[in-house]
Amino acid sequence: MNLIVFFLSFYMGTSAIADSSTFSDYNNERVTFTLQNKSLKSIPLIIPGVMKPNLSPKSKSGVTFRIGQKILFKYKGKRKVLLVVSKELAGKTLDVAELIKKAKNIIDGKISTNE
């Protein structure tokens, strides 16, 4: 649960990356982790400068991204930040459907970022 709140906190405007100089320090450092779709629907994602993948239903995809890379999704016609890649993701498996569900609830005001 804490991991999900950590990722969603980026959506709400807080960030572990203080400024652009901090980002440039990590620009070449990469992290490998897994994006998992436990749902029965395909999940389209937006990864700026990389690709626009669709996670197939009931699938896992191993990925390697630079620290600071944003992973977005579309909600109500707008791009929303789902997460920002950080060192803490190394080796983790993220349930993308659950992250999106929680992000939508935060956007809609149904839950706060403190939950």
Backbone hydrogen bonds, N-H to C=O, Kabsch-Sander energy under -0.5 kcal/mol:
donor,donor_aa,acceptor,acceptor_aa,energy
5,V,1,M,-2.3
6,F,2,N,-2.3
7,F,3,L,-2.1
8,L,4,I,-2.7
9,S,5,V,-1.8
10,F,6,F,-0.6
10,F,7,F,-1.1
11,Y,7,F,-0.7
12,M,8,L,-1.4
13,G,10,F,-1.4
14,T,9,S,-1.9
18,A,16,A,-0.8
22,T,19,D,-0.6
23,F,19,D,-1.8
24,S,20,S,-2.1
25,D,21,S,-1.1
26,Y,22,T,-0.9
26,Y,23,F,-1.0
27,N,24,S,-0.7
29,E,26,Y,-1.4
31,V,65,F,-2.9
33,F,63,V,-2.3
34,T,92,K,-2.7
35,L,61,S,-2.8
36,Q,34,T,-0.6
36,Q,94,L,-3.3
37,N,59,S,-3.1
38,K,36,Q,-0.6
43,I,55,L,-2.3
45,L,53,P,-2.9
46,I,72,L,-2.6
47,I,51,M,-2.1
50,V,47,I,-2.4
51,M,47,I,-1.4
55,L,43,I,-3.1
56,S,54,N,-0.7
58,K,39,S,-1.6
59,S,37,N,-1.2
59,S,56,S,-0.9
61,S,35,L,-2.6
63,V,33,F,-3.1
65,F,31,V,-2.2
67,I,26,Y,-0.6
67,I,29,E,-2.5
68,G,85,V,-2.5
69,Q,66,R,-1.9
71,I,83,L,-2.7
72,L,46,I,-3.5
73,F,80,K,-2.3
75,Y,78,K,-2.8
78,K,75,Y,-1.7
80,K,73,F,-3.1
82,L,71,I,-2.8
83,L,71,I,-1.7
85,V,69,Q,-2.9
89,L,86,S,-1.7
90,A,87,K,-1.8
91,G,32,T,-2.9
92,K,89,L,-2.7
94,L,34,T,-3.0
96,V,36,Q,-2.5
96,V,94,L,-1.2
97,A,36,Q,-0.6
99,L,95,D,-2.2
100,I,96,V,-2.7
101,K,97,A,-2.2
102,K,98,E,-2.4
103,A,99,L,-2.4
104,K,100,I,-2.7
105,N,101,K,-2.0
106,I,102,K,-2.1
107,I,103,A,-2.7
108,D,104,K,-2.5
109,G,106,I,-1.3
110,K,105,N,-2.6
111,I,105,N,-1.1
115,E,112,S,-1.2
